[in-house]
Amino acid sequence: MTSAPVSAEIVFSDGLVGLPNLVRHRLTAVPDTALYELVSNDDPTIGFIAASADNVKPGTTDRLRERGLVGEGEWVLAILAVHGEPPAITANLAGPLVIDMQKASARQLVIEDPEFPLQVPVSEEG
């Protein structure tokens, strides 16, 4: 698996789902965690926390690679969200981010398959 540098600008040529005008983003590793922060350079008020999809559900990248959705050297992040009361953290595997650090480019997939749910519970150990 390819890992992210401490901080890099990446370009989503098609933007993000529902946010097509947000193309340029800063991807930063969150110190002392296995998390990443993705903040839009086009609108710095919009940002996300993400985790490696393989940390959420082991083998995710391999399954997406087998389907031809992820190439060699690309890695996959899942956007995290907080839901409910009491709050619980979930990861979005239905809309993973595929990142190619060599090209500083990325894209968001839209997967309609129960194997890749919209809300996967995330444990603190994962």
GUNU-337103 format. One record per residue: residue in three letters; x, y, z of N, C-alpha, C in turn. Coordinates in steps of 0.1 Angstrom, whole numbers, plus 5000, padded with zeros to 4 digits. Example, Ala and Ser with C-alpha at 12.3 -4.5 7.8 and 13.67 -1.06 7.14 Angstrom:
BEGIN
Ala513249435078512349555078513249675078Ser512849785071513749895071512950005079
END
This chain:
BEGIN
Met500849885000500050005000500950125000Thr500550224992501350354992500750445002Ser501650515009501150605020501350745015Ala500650835023500650975019501851045026Pro502351145020503351225026502651305038Val503451375045502951455056501851555051Ser502151615039501151715034501451725019Ala500351725011500551744996499251804991Glu499351874979498151914972497851814962Ile496551774962496051684952494851744945Val494651694932493651744924492551644920Phe491351664923490251584919489651644907Ser490051604895489651674883488151684881Asp487351594887485951604886485251654899Gly486151704908485551744921485151624929Leu484451654940483851544948482351534946Val481851414949480351394947479651504954Gly478751574947477951684953478751814954Leu480051814952480851934953481751944941Pro481251944928482051944916483052054915Asn482852164921483752284920484952274929Leu484952184938486052164948487052064942Val488052124935488952044927490252024934Arg490752134939492152134946491952114961His492752024967492651994981494051974987Arg494152004999495451975007495151845015Leu495951745013495951625021497051625031Thr496651605043497651615054497451495064Ala498551435067498451325077498251395091Val497351345099497051395112498151335122Pro498951415128500051365136499551265147Asp500351165149500151065160498750985158Thr498250975146497050905143497250825129Ala496250745126496250685113495250755104Leu495050885107493950965099494651065090Tyr493751115081494251215071493151325071Glu493651455070492651565068492751605053Leu491551625047491451675034490751805034Val491351915031490752045031490852105017Ser489652155013489552215000490452344999Asn491252354989491952484986491052584979Asp489952524973489052614966488052674975Asp487752614986486852664997487352605010Pro488352675017488952625029487952605041Thr486752645039485752615050485252465049Ile485652395038485152255036486352165038Gly486152065047487251965049486651835054Phe487451735054487051605058488151535065Ile487751435074488751345080488551215073Ala489651145070489551025063490550925069Ala490350795066491250685070491450595059Ser492550525059492750425049491550325049Ala491050305037489950205036490350065041Asp491550035040492049905044492049895060Asn492250005066492150005081490649995086Val489750035077488350025081487849885078Lys488149835066487749705062488949645054Pro489749555061490949495054490649435041Gly491449465031491349405018490549485008Thr490049605013489249685004489949724991Thr491249774992491949814981492149694971Asp492449584976492649464968491349434960Arg490249434967488949404960488649504950Leu488949634952488649734942489649724930Arg490849684933491849654923491449544914Glu490949434920490449324912489349364903Arg488549454907487449504898487849604888Gly489149644888489749734878489449884882Leu489049904895488750044899489950114905Val490950044909492150104915493350044908Gly494250134904495450094897496650074907Glu497750014902498949994909499450134914Gly499850144926500450274931499350364936Glu498050334934497050414940496650354953Trp496150444962495650394975494250454977Val493550404987492150434989491850485003Leu491250595004490750655017489250645018Ala488750635030487350645032487050765041Ile486150845037485750965044484950925057Leu485350985068484650945081483551055084Ala482551005092481451095096481051055110Val480451145117479951115130478351115129His477751015135476251005134475750965147Gly474451005150473650945160473950995174Glu473150945183473350975198473250845205Pro474150795212475450855213476250855200Pro477150955198477850965185478650835182Ala478650805169479450685164480050735151Ile481350685150482050725138481850615127Thr481550655115481350555104482250605092Ala482550505084483350535072482550505060Asn482750585049481950575037482850485027Leu482450365025483150275016482450275002Ala481250335001480450344989481050464980Gly481750554986482250664979483750694983Pro484550584981485950604985486750694976Leu487850754982488750844974489950754970Val490250764957491350694951492450794948Ile493650774954494650874953495950824946Asp496450904937497750864931498650984934Met499550954944500451054949501551094939Gln501850994930502851024919502351134910Lys501051134907500451234898499851344905Ala499751334919499051434927497651454922Ser497051334919495651344914494751244922Ala493451264921492551174929491251174922Arg490451074926489051074921488251004932Gln486951034932486050964941485150864933Leu485150744938484350644932482950644938Val481950594930480650574935480350424932Ile480250354943480050204942478650164948Glu477850104940476550054944476649904945Asp477149864957477349724960477349704975Pro476549614980476449594995477749565001Glu478749514993480049484999480749615003Phe480349724998480949855000479849955006Pro479549935019478450015025478750165026Leu477750245027477850385029478250425044Gln477850345053478250365067478750245074Val480050225075480650115082481150165095Pro480650105106481150145119482650135120Val483250235127484750245128485050225143Ser485850135147486250115161487550205163Glu487750235176488950315179490250225177Glu490050095177491250005175491650005160Gly490650025151490850015137491450135132
END
